[in-house]
Amino acid sequence: MRSVLFAGGLAFLISLFATPVAIKYLTRMKIGQEIREEGPKHHATKAGTPTMGGIVFILATVLAYAIAQLVVMGKTGRGVTATGVVLLGVFVAMGLVGFLDDYIKVRRRRSLGLNKRGKILGQLAVGVGFGVLALQVPSKTGETVGSTAVSFVRDLDWLQISKVGAVILFTFVVIATANAVNLTDGLDGLATGSSVMVLIAFSLIGYWQFRHGSLYEVRDPLEVALVAAAAAGACFGFLWWNAFPAKIFMGDTGALGLGGLIAGLAVATKTILLLPIMGILFVIITASVIIQIISFRTTGRRVFRMAPLQHHFELAGWGEVTIVIRFWIIAAIGVASALGLFYSDFLGKHQL
């Protein structure tokens, strides 16, 4: 537990004090946010706010993980595991796809970065790479990060799929979650705060699986808890500067990276079907975009004043802070419900 708390606390401090340094640098380099012309009019005041802030909490997470391994985990004889490397790998790799998208936006001074094909190919490469590694890098006991069974709060033995099917599933989860978090990143602090809740939940799940290893067939659960705690701490420190009025945005760099990591944590903890409940806010916001597109293309009418959903409420007259806090409440309900289901399963198995 010390290693988990140490990593989370250290990542928080690194991110908290490194973010203002990044703000000054990005401002000096004129790396500012481009605003969609069709977006809410008052968003024009946010134009030029430093973006690509996701770089800060991604680096803070990796650095805190490395230091925790040297200072705490090394003394226990556990050390770095392939699980930690794979999870951080999908975090950094998906963040790199977002970085390219952000860089093009800034370089060309437009609100659109990578074209659809480039973004899809980049995300697909990361998703497939993660899926293959999750199934092909065994531990000394033969366990892999992911499994060929679809999981809810644990593997569903009656729902086995092939290795190819598992890679396809993992790829879909990574891409879907990355884009869901990206769609949520539309208001100051919204995606950051929601992601912190989900990451803390995965840290708790990982640690619980470590403490009760006889009940869970999960590889390196303590390492999963450590990575999740480090990412949560880093995002929490970033939130100090990203809360309304935001001094910096995470950009696609941070949003895609966070989505990739959250998906990886779901695979590693074998809670893939629990993820939509835990990330219910991401699901709702993504669904609003899908509904809007389908409705407009089939009937020519819009269901919402604007999608994603948070912008609909902006145009309806809700204040930005009000929307963020209420959406955080929805996110918290989803996380609490998911943890409740996870713990209920534990009680049932523990009593057997």
Secondary structure, DSSP 4 states (H G I P E B T S, - for coil): -HHHHHHHHHHHHHHHHHHHHHHHHHHHTT-BPPPPTTS-GGGGGGTT-B--THHHHHHHHHHHHHHHIIIIIHHHT----HHHHHHHHHHHHHHHHHHHHHHHHHHHTSS--S-HHHHHHHHHHHHHHHHHHHHH---TTS--SS-SEEESSSEEEEEE--HHHHHHHHHHHHHHHHHHHHHHTTSTTHHHHHHHHHHHHHHHHHHHHHHTGGG---SSHHHHHHHHHHHHHHHHHHHHHHSSSPS---HHHHHHHHHHHHHHHHHHTT-GGGHHHHTHHHHHHHHHHHHHHHHHHHHS--SSSSSSHHHHHHHTT--HHHHHHHHHHHHHHHHHHHHHHHHHHHHHHHT-
